[in-house]
Amino acid sequence: MVSEFSDAFLLEAERHAAWGAAQLEALTAYLPEAPWTADLAACRYRQGDVELRVAVLGTYDTDEQSWMWGWANPGLEGTEAVALTGAVRRYGRAHGIPELTEPVLRLSGFPDPRRAAELLAFTGMGVAEAPGYIGAAAGPATRVYFLADDPRVPRAGLDPVTLPRTLLTGAGLIGRSARHVVSGYFDHHGVPQRAEDDRIVAGPAGGSAVEVRFDAVGRIGGVEVKVIPQP
């Protein structure tokens, strides 16, 4: 039984926190409020009049308070429905993150097992670089988590206006390392960056830059977008 996540897992989760939170907002805005259906054999998910290609990321048993990764589901093993989520296990093996390689995690030792399951889904989405996940009730005691695998899902871009809120929101999700949140966000967007003692500066050499400052205890102390006029 797991009672807390490893440092390796939590730091990985924080790398995706700011980007992931913004991306989930984009997916939620894209999907209508409507009943859903899924065809796992065809890797299709439909909600209202929107249809997406998806993979099965995992399932959460609310009675057992346990999480099973999609790639470990004996009924789906080797099928196209879990092909994408196999990348989560491979990443976990390569980076020594046990939570991404254990087929089933017993979460009853956590203060909030449901939130722990959501964090597993969130991190799996980030590792797979997918444009979101969808959690839905699939029975009285089962929630299934679908991983979006469709280019039609809007991608949350880097918006200088909302950037401070995006980074602060991400830093507040787990609260271990704001630096991991900030550096991971710029990594997701492919923005070059350099780390200094009390700040991260991101942006192409000679161009406009974003400066994120950290206070004495490592929290985000300020975000400044420096626009360099073009000649």
DAVENTA-V166074 format. One record per residue. RES is the residue in three letters. NEAR is the number of other C-alpha atoms within 12 Angstrom. Layout:
res: {RES:RES}
near: {NEAR:NEAR}
This chain:
res: {MET:VAL:SER:GLU:PHE:SER:ASP:ALA:PHE:LEU:LEU:GLU:ALA:GLU:ARG:HIS:ALA:ALA:TRP:GLY:ALA:ALA:GLN:LEU:GLU:ALA:LEU:THR:ALA:TYR:LEU:PRO:GLU:ALA:PRO:TRP:THR:ALA:ASP:LEU:ALA:ALA:CYS:ARG:TYR:ARG:GLN:GLY:ASP:VAL:GLU:LEU:ARG:VAL:ALA:VAL:LEU:GLY:THR:TYR:ASP:THR:ASP:GLU:GLN:SER:TRP:MET:TRP:GLY:TRP:ALA:ASN:PRO:GLY:LEU:GLU:GLY:THR:GLU:ALA:VAL:ALA:LEU:THR:GLY:ALA:VAL:ARG:ARG:TYR:GLY:ARG:ALA:HIS:GLY:ILE:PRO:GLU:LEU:THR:GLU:PRO:VAL:LEU:ARG:LEU:SER:GLY:PHE:PRO:ASP:PRO:ARG:ARG:ALA:ALA:GLU:LEU:LEU:ALA:PHE:THR:GLY:MET:GLY:VAL:ALA:GLU:ALA:PRO:GLY:TYR:ILE:GLY:ALA:ALA:ALA:GLY:PRO:ALA:THR:ARG:VAL:TYR:PHE:LEU:ALA:ASP:ASP:PRO:ARG:VAL:PRO:ARG:ALA:GLY:LEU:ASP:PRO:VAL:THR:LEU:PRO:ARG:THR:LEU:LEU:THR:GLY:ALA:GLY:LEU:ILE:GLY:ARG:SER:ALA:ARG:HIS:VAL:VAL:SER:GLY:TYR:PHE:ASP:HIS:HIS:GLY:VAL:PRO:GLN:ARG:ALA:GLU:ASP:ASP:ARG:ILE:VAL:ALA:GLY:PRO:ALA:GLY:GLY:SER:ALA:VAL:GLU:VAL:ARG:PHE:ASP:ALA:VAL:GLY:ARG:ILE:GLY:GLY:VAL:GLU:VAL:LYS:VAL:ILE:PRO:GLN:PRO}
near: {18:22:18:23:28:17:17:24:32:30:29:39:43:40:39:49:44:45:47:43:37:33:35:33:23:23:31:25:17:26:27:16:14:15:16:23:23:28:20:26:19:19:28:25:34:25:23:16:15:24:27:34:33:41:43:47:52:48:40:41:28:26:17:21:29:34:40:36:43:42:34:29:26:15:17:25:19:17:22:25:34:37:29:35:45:34:27:41:31:23:26:26:18:15:18:19:27:26:40:45:28:26:26:28:32:28:31:24:18:20:14:17:28:28:22:32:39:30:38:44:42:45:44:49:44:40:38:32:32:39:40:45:43:40:31:27:20:20:13:12:17:23:29:35:38:45:47:45:34:25:16:19:27:23:29:28:24:27:19:21:15:18:27:26:23:33:46:33:26:36:36:22:28:30:25:25:32:39:42:34:40:47:38:34:44:36:25:31:24:16:24:23:26:23:21:15:14:21:27:34:31:34:28:18:14:14:18:20:25:35:31:37:29:29:16:11:14:23:26:33:22:24:28:25:24:19:15:14:9:7:5}
